[in-house]
Amino acid sequence: MIGFIKKDLAMIKSNFKLLAVLIVVYAIMGLMDKMDISFILPFMCVMIMISSFSYENYNKWDAYSISLPNGRKNSVKSKYITTILMTLIVSIITIILSFIISYVNTQTINYEKILVTMFGTIFGTLLVLTIMYPIIYKFGVEKARIGIFLLVFGIVIIGSLLANFVNLSSILKSLAFLEDYLIIILIIVAIIMVYGSYKISEKIFNKKEF
Amino acid sequence: MENILEIKNLCKKYDNFELKNVSFTLPKGMIMGFIGENGAGKTTTIKAILDIIKSYSGEIKIFGLDNRKDDEKIKEDIGVVLDDMFFPEILTPNDINNTMQGIYKNWDTKMFNDYLKEFSLLPNKQIKTFSKGMRKKLEIATAISHHPKLLILDEPTSGLDPVARAEVIQIFQNFIEKDDCSIILSSHITADLEHIADYITFINNGEIVLSKITNELLDKYGIVKCTEKEFKDINKKDYVKYKKSKYEYEVLIPNKKEFKTKYNISIIDKITLDDLMVLMIKGEE
């Protein structure tokens, strides 16, 4: 397993510089009180990992990996672990930077706002992973890109239709009591959806013919 | 003799191709040349051995263990060079070394680095900067640096020039001398196999046509070149296939010695694996 994670990290090491530049840009923009781009950083991790699928596909790594001990199991597992690991590390760096920026700009740290924003971002990032990875394993990264476009388009259409026919504000009001538990709920939902996504991807990969 | 690999009645159906009851064995310490034309079923058989393809029937035993049930245990002792399948080309030999350290219990970093030096492969260069011959050498170094007991090589010399091909074959020969290892080596370039393979298994159109000891095959089989009249005198039982050309008949016979005692035909040529393949595939019965 460690070997597969090392390989995934080696695949994306050339993007570490890009991430470092983005973190610096975020810090500068934050200190200048210009614009909050913190949400981009964790998302970048997933996008970088998704791009690594293209290289693997080109050299038929998936088929080769099965010839290695425990290859079928670890190939998928390592992708999820590396993505989550990257997302969490970048998110922690972003949170620490946000604390510093908040303190420098206002002499106080707005813990709640920063944490809620970051947990929301991490949740969104994991949602992308949850949806994208099984699609990539099933249809390949090229088709998955079209798939994600159709998916987002579908969500927007369904969302706007729902907004017309359902009274969203009353639903949100009735759910207001959950606000205190928001972060815990997000964590539980994220764990369930990522685990479910992993199991689906694993099943797809196990049945795959190369 | 202990068998490293045993395949019994392997079947796999695709829309336009089928593996039909493929069966053969590879004894310990032997090198098997797995020959056949492109699309004959060599790669499909190898993929089944490694469980890369699914939904096949039949039994595959490696080191006496079931290839699906004991997957992890078996693959610790297998090295592979697969046609067009490898690490992503943005990685470097160093990345491969780091990865394999975490995958194989017996990974030998020193051995891998020694091979990199021997093959003049720079450890920090991306694979995509290597020539085809260099890539193949890297694939071989990767396949043998955990001291495998079985090497599975699918077309390891395909696409290489004669010099690189000779180098690659030499690497295998050197490796066999050092490590007690069995090899199954698929190739449609049969000249590579005549000198190193102990066994030849020939697959055609998804079926095993023959699986024999190389020397026995090359010594016993022969090609008779004769006239039409002479050919008509040969009993069907005494030849395998024949090919009619403008001036003569080329007849593949399974036993030169026996043939000489029965017929008064003096031109019996030695057979090469190429001749055997061509006559078996293109010849008439």
HADDOCK unambig.tbl for C-alpha pairs under 7 A between the chains (distance, minus, plus):
assign (segid A and resid 1 and name CA) (segid B and resid 102 and name CA) 6.86 0.50 0.50
assign (segid A and resid 1 and name CA) (segid B and resid 103 and name CA) 6.74 0.50 0.50
assign (segid A and resid 2 and name CA) (segid B and resid 102 and name CA) 5.16 0.50 0.50
assign (segid A and resid 3 and name CA) (segid B and resid 99 and name CA) 4.21 0.50 0.50
assign (segid A and resid 3 and name CA) (segid B and resid 100 and name CA) 5.92 0.50 0.50
assign (segid A and resid 3 and name CA) (segid B and resid 101 and name CA) 6.50 0.50 0.50
assign (segid A and resid 3 and name CA) (segid B and resid 102 and name CA) 3.73 0.50 0.50
assign (segid A and resid 3 and name CA) (segid B and resid 103 and name CA) 4.98 0.50 0.50
assign (segid A and resid 4 and name CA) (segid B and resid 99 and name CA) 6.31 0.50 0.50
assign (segid A and resid 6 and name CA) (segid B and resid 98 and name CA) 6.93 0.50 0.50
assign (segid A and resid 6 and name CA) (segid B and resid 99 and name CA) 5.56 0.50 0.50
assign (segid A and resid 7 and name CA) (segid B and resid 95 and name CA) 6.79 0.50 0.50
assign (segid A and resid 7 and name CA) (segid B and resid 99 and name CA) 5.37 0.50 0.50
assign (segid A and resid 10 and name CA) (segid B and resid 91 and name CA) 6.90 0.50 0.50
assign (segid A and resid 10 and name CA) (segid B and resid 95 and name CA) 6.37 0.50 0.50
assign (segid A and resid 11 and name CA) (segid B and resid 90 and name CA) 6.93 0.50 0.50
assign (segid A and resid 11 and name CA) (segid B and resid 91 and name CA) 6.44 0.50 0.50
assign (segid A and resid 55 and name CA) (segid B and resid 88 and name CA) 5.61 0.50 0.50
assign (segid A and resid 56 and name CA) (segid B and resid 88 and name CA) 5.15 0.50 0.50
assign (segid A and resid 59 and name CA) (segid B and resid 84 and name CA) 6.82 0.50 0.50
assign (segid A and resid 59 and name CA) (segid B and resid 85 and name CA) 5.67 0.50 0.50
assign (segid A and resid 59 and name CA) (segid B and resid 86 and name CA) 5.88 0.50 0.50
assign (segid A and resid 59 and name CA) (segid B and resid 87 and name CA) 6.53 0.50 0.50
assign (segid A and resid 59 and name CA) (segid B and resid 88 and name CA) 5.32 0.50 0.50
assign (segid A and resid 59 and name CA) (segid B and resid 89 and name CA) 6.91 0.50 0.50
assign (segid A and resid 60 and name CA) (segid B and resid 85 and name CA) 4.94 0.50 0.50
assign (segid A and resid 60 and name CA) (segid B and resid 86 and name CA) 6.46 0.50 0.50
assign (segid A and resid 61 and name CA) (segid B and resid 85 and name CA) 6.10 0.50 0.50
assign (segid A and resid 61 and name CA) (segid B and resid 86 and name CA) 5.51 0.50 0.50
assign (segid A and resid 61 and name CA) (segid B and resid 87 and name CA) 5.59 0.50 0.50
assign (segid A and resid 61 and name CA) (segid B and resid 88 and name CA) 6.36 0.50 0.50
assign (segid A and resid 63 and name CA) (segid B and resid 52 and name CA) 6.24 0.50 0.50
assign (segid A and resid 63 and name CA) (segid B and resid 85 and name CA) 6.83 0.50 0.50
assign (segid A and resid 64 and name CA) (segid B and resid 85 and name CA) 5.49 0.50 0.50
assign (segid A and resid 64 and name CA) (segid B and resid 86 and name CA) 5.65 0.50 0.50
assign (segid A and resid 66 and name CA) (segid B and resid 52 and name CA) 6.08 0.50 0.50
assign (segid A and resid 67 and name CA) (segid B and resid 50 and name CA) 5.75 0.50 0.50
assign (segid A and resid 67 and name CA) (segid B and resid 75 and name CA) 6.81 0.50 0.50
assign (segid A and resid 68 and name CA) (segid B and resid 75 and name CA) 5.93 0.50 0.50
assign (segid A and resid 69 and name CA) (segid B and resid 72 and name CA) 4.72 0.50 0.50
assign (segid A and resid 69 and name CA) (segid B and resid 75 and name CA) 4.90 0.50 0.50
assign (segid A and resid 69 and name CA) (segid B and resid 76 and name CA) 5.68 0.50 0.50
assign (segid A and resid 69 and name CA) (segid B and resid 103 and name CA) 6.83 0.50 0.50
assign (segid A and resid 70 and name CA) (segid B and resid 72 and name CA) 5.27 0.50 0.50
assign (segid A and resid 207 and name CA) (segid B and resid 54 and name CA) 6.90 0.50 0.50
assign (segid A and resid 209 and name CA) (segid B and resid 52 and name CA) 6.89 0.50 0.50
assign (segid A and resid 209 and name CA) (segid B and resid 53 and name CA) 4.93 0.50 0.50
assign (segid A and resid 209 and name CA) (segid B and resid 54 and name CA) 5.96 0.50 0.50
assign (segid A and resid 210 and name CA) (segid B and resid 52 and name CA) 6.18 0.50 0.50
assign (segid A and resid 210 and name CA) (segid B and resid 53 and name CA) 5.80 0.50 0.50
